[in-house]
């Protein structure tokens, strides 16, 4: 049986190069399996996870970020404990990434405004709901009033959603890499807390 050879099988530099190429591509590629990681936050008594959309991947500063509604329950969790994690998996690539991150919430500031300005008015629909995400309702609902419960609204009208918009900026503390290979899996840890350190792990 022939086994595909990849440059990142046993080379730390190639592993780092590969994982960042996947993350950077995912920011703009809607079909990327790495575009929608699971974000996990909370404390020892209340952990919660949800799928988010990757909006930025910055190799030079070891940062990834995504958007959120400021009224979301995860905001209070992050404020209570900014140490969170992100889980990525690509079935085609056979690669899993587990990140430990420290989160910052950016609301009504330069970072939030820059990200909001890049958000298309149709994508802003998520932030136009009348009540915050997770609010109880007596009936099935999109949370939108009649004005926004369709796609017939202008970008100017969508500005109303900015008051609910925020950016979650995640400073990466470590990345655990797992590559599933028929000839033998490979697992490694990249510690970014101080000087970058690579360690092989048993898969």
Secondary structure, DSSP 8 states (H G I E B T S, - for coil): ------TTSS-HHHHHHHHHHHHHHHHH-TT-TTSS-EEEEEETTEEEEEE--EEEEETTTTEEEEEEETTSHHHHHHHH--EEEEEEEETTTTEEEEEEEEEEEE-SSHHHHHHHHTS-TTGGGGGG-SS-TT---SS---S--TTTSSS---HHHHGGGGGGEEEEEEEEEEEEEEE--TT--EEEEEE-SSS-EEEEE--
